[in-house]
Amino acid sequence: RIAPILVLKSNERAIAQISDLGGDACTSLLVKACYHLERSHGMMDDSFTFLEVRPITGRTHQIRVHLASLGRPLVSDLLYGSQTFDGTSQWCS
């Protein structure tokens, strides 16, 4: 993923976003596996991708911003991802 990232700072907190005004940012992504969680009545409403991720450049929140911009935010990332993550799923056994 190659997309420029602009970092905005306010009140000692930084948040980054994809922007043509930002600095160059490159992240290598390799899909290792895909998972689907089935909810009630067999309806599939959540899918997750296990990735190997390597930042090529070093921008603030780079991995988090790039994945969120692809519609695949990090699990439980409340800043760049889902605000409704309930944390009840078991990820590793």
N, C-alpha and C positions, 0 to 999 in steps of 0.2 A: 504494500500500500504506500503510495507516494502522495502526500497531501500536505500543503503548508499549514503550520499551526501558529496561531496567534494567542499569546498568553495575556490575560486580563487580570490585573491585581487590584483588590480593594479590601480594606479592613484586614490586612495581613493574610488574606486568603487569595490563592491563585486559582483561576479556572481557565482552561484552554479551549479553543475551538478551531475548526477548520476555517481558514480564511486566506484569500489571495494576498492579504496584507501581512501574513505571518512568515516565519522563517521556514526554510526547507526542512522537511521531515520525511524519513523513509523507514518503514517497518516491514520486515520479512515475516510472512505468515505461511504456515504449512498446516493443512487440515490433517489431523491424526485420526479423528473419529467423529461421528455425529450421533446424538442421542435424542430420543423423543420421550417425554413424560406424558402418559395418558392420564386423563382426569376422569371424572364421573361419566358414565354411559359410553365409555370407550372413545370419547372425544379427545383429540390430540390438540392441546393448546400451548404447549411449551416445547421448544427444541433448543438443544445446546450443542455447541461444537467444541471439541477438544483440539486445541491448537498448539503448535510449536511457534513461539513468537520471539523474534529477535529485533530489537531496535538497531537500526543502522546509524541513525543520528541520535542525539540525546536531548530532545525537547521535553519541557515540563508536561507530565501526564501523557506522553506520546502514545503509549500502547493503549491506554484507556480511551483517548480521543479518537484514535484511528479505528478501534473496534466499534465504538459507539457510532461513528460516522457510517460504518457499514451495516448498522442495524444489529450488531452482535456484541453488545456491551459485556464487560466482565460480570460474571455472576456476583450478585450482592453489591455491585457498585452503585451506591445511592446517589453519587454526584453526577455520573455520566450515564448511568443505566436506569434500570427499572426502579421506580419509586414504590412499587407494590410487591417487591420481593419479600416473601414471608419467612424465609430461612428455615422452613420445615423439611426441605428435601435433604436426603442423605446423598452426598456426592462421592464419597469413597467408602469402601468397606474392607 
